[in-house]
Amino acid sequence: MKKTLTIILAFALVIAMSVAGTVAYLTSQDSVANTFTVGKVKITLDEAKVDTNGAAVTPAERVKANSYKLIPGHTYTKDPIIHVDANSEKCWLFVKVENGISAIEDSTNNIAAQLATNGWSAVTGAAGVYAYKQSVAGGTNVPVFGSFQIAGDADVANYANATVVVTAYAVQADGFDTAAAAWTASGFRA
């Protein structure tokens, strides 16, 4: 009986060692570490610095505002450009143009016509807001318009404090097939 018990214990010990050895040889471990950053959409808007007659100054400089002296028949440089930051995500661009001189602009060289020529179209339901024709990648510069001209017969006296204000907006392109969808989802209100 003692011999049988010793044999059974020996078998149990062999089995236990086999299982323990098998577990040690059949195990594995691996991991993946994820670091998340947040994408960004970043733009700036500026225009050429001009003198009061609307002529670009030398050396060339970009500014946030200019002052103009209105003269009938005169053409002025006003070239707002949206600069999409090089590290920005691809985005849809929008501008709101509040044109306080539209009534005295020349009918052929006006801001609205130049917007259309430069690929901007009106956003339905958002007065004065225009969307660019396509989404743009980081590092892109997009001109809004380049100049304006006062009509030759314009009564400029009533426009002494008139302004043209351009506001730029950007919305990520990822997730939006159209500019209209991006504008609607953005929450921007014009």
PyMOL commands that set and color helices and strands:
alter all, ss='L'
color gray80, all
select helices_A, chain A and resi 2-25+102-104+111-117+156-159+179-186
alter helices_A, ss='H'
color red, helices_A
select strands_A, chain A and resi 43-48+62-63+75-77+81-84+91-99+120-122+129-132+141-143+147-149+164-172
alter strands_A, ss='S'
color yellow, strands_A
deselect
rebuild
show_as cartoon
